[in-house]
Amino acid sequence: MATAPPRSAPLFLVSAPGSGADALRHILNQHPSVIIAPEFDFLVEAITAEGRFMKRDAFIRSVEFNSRFKRLGLTIAQGVGLTGIAQYLIEQVAAAKPGAPVVGATLQHDFDRILWLWPDARFIHLVRDGRDVAVAKVRARQAGNLWHGIADWADSEALWDRMSHKLPEDRQFTLKYETLAAEPDYELRRLCQFLHLPYAPEMLQQAGVLGSDPAGRWRKTDVREISAAEHRAARWLLQNSYFLSGTVRPPSPLRRAALGIQNKVAIANSRREQLGTGLWVKSGLIGKFGTRKAKARMKRRQYDILSRNDD
């Protein structure tokens, strides 16, 4: 049995939001040699596409109201820049399971930028049918329709396609959510082989959660919406072996404009319900006309409310 790579090469679980990364993370963390943290997207948000790093003080301000960062309970290293901060964060993750050779985190957007911090990083790419991802986003009121709901998924798969062609084969592993749900034992054995770890049967104890969100929900949605969504993401659906449902047509310019309005209204209404109408209106006004201090106070209030809603 080959030994796992050292901790200087973290493992990142990458996927579009809503693809089941959190479920796979829980499964992986049942392995005694693996510890994967929730979303580390605040790190890639501190890096430009060209590889420029955010200054230390700016990074600290950027995570001050970041709910994902706060829930991790991590601290920021003193007197170092972003590279030192990132390494210290990973070391804190590793400390939660001392001796585990495989340490990492999940990423859900701009995941290629993490290579500016760890050029030798390894990746598990989890892909799920983008139409089911879009349906989940609409139900969560993060999108108003499938045309907009599938956009982030298509962008993520396009990013992975560009990125994967530059990575050596031994540093990438693609896993389909539907296959994992149908054959968890087989797929987890393959995954352990990629990680150079012995198979741990206890991972199957968490695999049941995959069946709680069945595949194919998109088939019950409006045919016109499905057609539009498939047109937007056809290349990436087919590339990942998801067959199209039928004739794929782009929405007309008028229909596209209507979908855009529907999307904005749905997201705005969701935000208004979470914050309350008064605070929602006030936050919009402060966002446009308020002072820096007023914006910071409003951001803090929004963070407190939205964090409670997410619990």
C-alpha positions, -999 to +999 in steps of 0.1 A: +000+000+000+015+033-011+017+061+015-005+092+013+011+124+002+023+148+029+001+175+044+019+201+023-004+188-005-040+193+008-070+176-007-098+198-020-133+185-026-147+207-054-182+210-069-209+234-078-231+244-049-259+220-044-240+190-058-238+170-025-203+180-014-214+183+023-227+147+022-195+134+007-174+153+031-193+137+061-187+103+045-150+109+040-146+122+075-156+088+088-123+075+076-098+075+104-071+090+081-092+118+065-103+152+078-120+176+053-133+209+065-165+227+052-162+255+026-129+273+024-142+296-004-132+327+016-096+318+006-101+318-031-121+350-027-089+366-015-070+357-047-075+372-081-075+351-113-040+364-120-028+352-086-026+384-067-032+379-029-054+401-008-035+421+019-037+407+054-058+435+069-082+434+039-085+396+044-094+400+080-121+425+072-134+402+044-140+373+068-154+394+097-190+388+086-184+356+067-207+330+083-188+300+069-155+312+083-171+320+117-186+286+120-153+269+115-140+284+147-105+290+132-081+318+141-058+338+118-020+336+123-003+367+135+022+386+114+019+367+081+004+372+047-022+351+029+001+322+023+010+319+060-027+324+070-038+296+046-012+272+059-022+280+095-058+274+088-051+240+072-030+231+103-059+239+125-081+216+105-055+188+108-054+193+145-090+181+147-078+146+138-042+143+148-021+120+126-046+119+097-024+121+065-052+134+043-063+169+052-083+194+032-115+214+026-143+219+002-145+246-025-175+256-045-163+284-068-131+297-084-114+265-071-085+268-096-072+298-076-063+276-047-034+264-068-017+298-062-015+288-026-009+250-030+005+243-065+007+206-056-029+203-042-051+172-051-087+173-060-119+153-058-144+166-083-180+158-074-205+163-102-243+159-100-269+163-128-271+201-132-308+200-138-313+185-103-289+212-089-310+239-106-343+225-092-327+225-057-317+262-061-352+271-072-367+253-042-343+271-019-352+304-035-317+310-046-329+312-082-362+320-098-361+294-126-340+266-140-324+288-167-307+308-139-305+279-115-282+259-138-259+288-146-235+284-117-233+246-123-224+252-160-197+277-150-183+253-124-181+224-149-165+247-175-139+257-149-132+221-139-128+212-176-101+239-181-084+230-148-084+193-151-066+193-184-036+210-166-036+186-136-017+153-136-040+122-135-028+112-100-040+145-085-076+144-097-106+121-092-141+127-106-170+111-088-207+113-099-232+118-072-258+095-087-232+066-091-220+071-055-256+070-043-263+038-063-231+020-056-215+036-025-193+006-015-177+003-049-173+040-054-158+046-020-133+018-026-122+035-058-119+068-039-098+053-011-075+038-038-070+073-053-062+086-018-037+057-012-056+047+019-071+013+029-108+011+026-128+020+058-162+003+060-174+028+085-178+053+057-208+034+045-226+043+078-230+079+064-237+069+028-274+065+035-278+103+034-273+102-003-306+085-009-325+112+010-323+135-021-332+113-051-321+120-086-343+130-115-365+156-097-360+179-127-383+156-148-413+169-129-407+205-139-420+225-168-408+213-202-400+248-215-378+254-184-360+221-188-354+229-225-339+263-217-317+249-189-305+221-211-296+245-238-276+266-213-256+236-200-258+211-228-221+207-233-214+200-197-244+177-192-233+156-222-197+156-212-206+142-178-229+115-195-262+131-186-285+127-216-307+155-228-344+150-224-354+160-259-353+190-282-332+217-267-341+253-276-328+286-263-353+310-248-363+339-270-349+373-262-383+383-247-385+350-227-349+355-215-358+390-202-388+376-184-367+348-168-342+375-156-370+395-140-385+364-124-351+355-110-344+389-095-379+390-079-376+355-064-342+363-048-353+397-036-384+383-020-364+355-002-340+381+011-368+404+023-385+375+042-353+366+059-344+402+069-379+416+073-393+442+050-381+472+071-346+461+074-345+449+038-355+484+025-331+501+050-302+478+039-308+487+003-307+525+010-276+522+032-259+501+006-263+529-019-261+561+002-247+551+037-213+559+052-186+531+055-195+528+092-232+526+085-226+499+059-204+479+084-231+481+111-258+470+086-236+441+074-232+430+110-269+430+116-276+411+084-249+385+093-265+380+127-300+375+113-290+353+083-268+331+106-297+325+129-319+316+099-293+291+086-290+273+120 
